[in-house]
Amino acid sequence: MTTLPDRPHTALLVIDVQNGVVAGAHDRDAVIANIDTLVTRARAEGVPVIWVQHSDDHLAQGSDDWRYVPELVRDESEPLVHKNYGDSFEGTDLEAVLAERGVGRLVVTGAQTDACIRSTLHGGFVRGYDVTLVGDAHTTEDLSAYGAPPPAQVIAHTNLYWQHQSAPGRTGGTVDTAGVTFAPSVVS
């Protein structure tokens, strides 16, 4: 259903599951375990796993905070996209990486729900991708001291509103880890 021609494949995006990003994240261990389950399944099914890694003034490239959590290990053959903005497409080679693999559908996991996850969901969607959010495989830190809702509410709200996304020729949606399918949906 993607609007991108000749892009029948799906990719799993693992966004910013870095030590400094998820150190105090809501339900950290369960989310990382779900992402690990999806990475294992994607590899077994021959689905590309694309790793996205953020750096900025507060997350210095090469620092321990910048590194991916030890529970998730990237295979050397899997692309690593470095980014400096919330949207994983902005100023990166993500689009080229996906085009090279014929990917028109994204399955999104990672952190932070209310920043890089939301930005990438919308960024992919407006660029013509079908975008599925894995509802129990993304997380965020507690920013309620700054007026944000508690993390569980941020996550629940994002899962709720993304569940109903659609636009001409493409769809969004939210599923839990157990419901993820990497096969493209067929529309008759």
C-alpha positions in Angstrom: 0.0 0.0 0.0 3.0 2.4 0.2 3.0 5.2 -2.3 6.6 4.4 -3.1 6.8 2.4 -6.3 8.7 -0.9 -6.3 9.1 -1.0 -2.6 7.4 -4.2 -1.4 9.7 -4.9 1.6 9.5 -4.1 5.3 12.3 -3.0 7.6 12.5 -2.9 11.4 13.8 0.4 12.7 15.5 0.4 16.1 15.7 4.1 17.1 18.0 5.5 19.8 18.0 2.7 22.3 21.2 4.2 23.7 22.5 4.1 27.3 21.9 7.8 27.9 18.5 7.9 26.2 16.9 5.0 28.0 18.7 5.0 31.4 15.6 6.3 33.2 13.0 5.3 30.6 9.6 3.9 31.5 9.5 0.1 31.5 13.0 0.0 30.1 13.8 -3.7 30.5 10.5 -4.9 29.1 10.7 -2.6 26.1 14.3 -3.6 25.3 13.3 -7.3 25.6 10.5 -6.7 23.1 12.8 -5.0 20.7 15.3 -7.9 21.0 12.5 -10.3 20.2 11.6 -8.3 17.1 15.3 -8.1 16.0 15.6 -11.8 16.4 12.4 -12.5 14.4 13.4 -10.0 11.7 16.8 -11.6 11.2 15.2 -15.0 11.0 12.8 -13.8 8.4 15.4 -12.0 6.3 13.9 -8.6 7.1 16.4 -5.7 7.2 17.1 -4.3 10.7 18.1 -0.6 10.5 19.7 0.9 13.6 19.4 4.6 14.2 21.8 6.4 16.6 21.4 10.0 17.8 24.1 12.4 18.8 24.0 16.1 19.9 25.5 18.4 22.5 24.1 16.3 25.3 24.8 12.9 23.7 28.4 13.1 22.4 29.3 10.6 19.7 31.6 8.0 21.1 30.6 8.5 24.7 29.2 5.7 26.9 25.8 7.4 26.9 25.8 7.5 23.1 26.4 3.7 22.8 23.6 1.3 22.3 22.4 -0.6 25.3 24.4 -3.8 25.8 21.2 -6.0 25.6 20.9 -5.1 21.9 23.7 -6.1 19.6 23.9 -4.9 16.0 25.2 -7.3 13.5 28.0 -5.7 11.4 26.0 -6.3 8.2 23.0 -4.2 9.5 23.0 -0.5 8.5 23.6 2.1 11.2 22.2 5.5 10.5 23.6 8.4 12.5 21.3 11.4 13.2 21.3 14.8 14.8 17.5 15.6 14.6 14.4 13.9 16.0 13.2 12.7 12.6 15.4 9.8 11.6 15.1 10.9 7.9 16.4 14.5 8.5 20.0 15.0 7.4 20.7 11.3 7.3 21.1 8.5 4.7 18.0 6.6 5.9 16.0 7.1 2.8 18.9 5.8 0.6 19.4 2.8 2.9 15.7 1.9 2.6 15.5 2.5 -1.1 18.5 0.3 -1.7 16.6 -2.5 0.1 13.2 -1.9 -1.6 11.6 -0.9 1.7 8.2 0.8 1.6 6.9 -0.3 5.0 8.5 0.5 8.4 8.1 -1.2 11.8 9.2 1.3 14.4 10.6 0.7 17.8 12.8 2.6 20.3 13.0 5.9 22.2 11.9 8.5 23.0 8.2 8.2 22.3 7.4 12.0 22.5 10.5 13.0 20.4 12.4 10.8 18.0 9.7 8.1 17.7 6.9 10.6 16.9 9.1 12.6 14.6 10.1 9.5 12.7 6.6 8.1 12.5 5.4 11.3 10.9 8.6 11.7 8.8 8.2 8.3 7.2 4.5 8.7 6.7 4.7 12.0 4.8 7.5 10.5 2.7 5.1 7.8 1.5 5.9 4.9 3.8 3.4 2.6 5.5 4.4 3.0 9.2 3.6 0.6 12.0 4.4 1.5 15.6 5.1 -1.4 18.0 3.1 -0.3 21.0 5.0 -2.2 23.6 8.5 -1.6 22.1 8.9 2.2 22.5 9.5 4.2 25.6 10.3 7.6 27.1 11.6 9.3 30.2 9.5 11.0 32.8 9.2 14.7 31.9 6.2 15.4 34.1 8.4 17.9 36.1 8.3 20.0 32.9 4.5 19.7 32.5 4.3 16.6 30.3 2.0 13.7 31.2 3.6 10.7 33.0 5.4 8.4 30.6 2.7 5.7 30.6 0.2 8.3 29.4 2.5 9.6 26.7 3.1 6.1 25.4 -0.6 5.2 25.6 -1.6 8.4 23.8 0.9 7.8 21.0 -0.3 4.3 20.6 -3.9 5.4 20.4 -3.5 8.2 17.9 -1.1 6.3 15.6 -3.5 3.4 15.5 -5.8 5.4 13.3 -3.4 7.0 10.8 -4.2 6.8 7.1 -3.7 8.9 4.0 -4.1 8.3 0.3 -2.1 5.2 -0.6 -0.6 4.6 2.8 -1.4 3.5 6.3 -0.2 3.8 9.9 -1.1 1.5 12.7 -0.1 0.3 16.2 0.4 -3.4 17.2 2.1 -5.1 20.1 5.2 -7.2 19.6 3.2 -10.4 19.4 1.1 -9.0 16.6 3.9 -7.8 14.4 4.0 -9.2 10.9 6.8 -8.3 8.6 4.9 -9.5 5.5 3.4 -6.6 3.5 -0.4 -6.3 3.8 -2.3 -7.3 0.7 -5.2 -5.1 -0.4 -7.7 -6.6 -2.8 
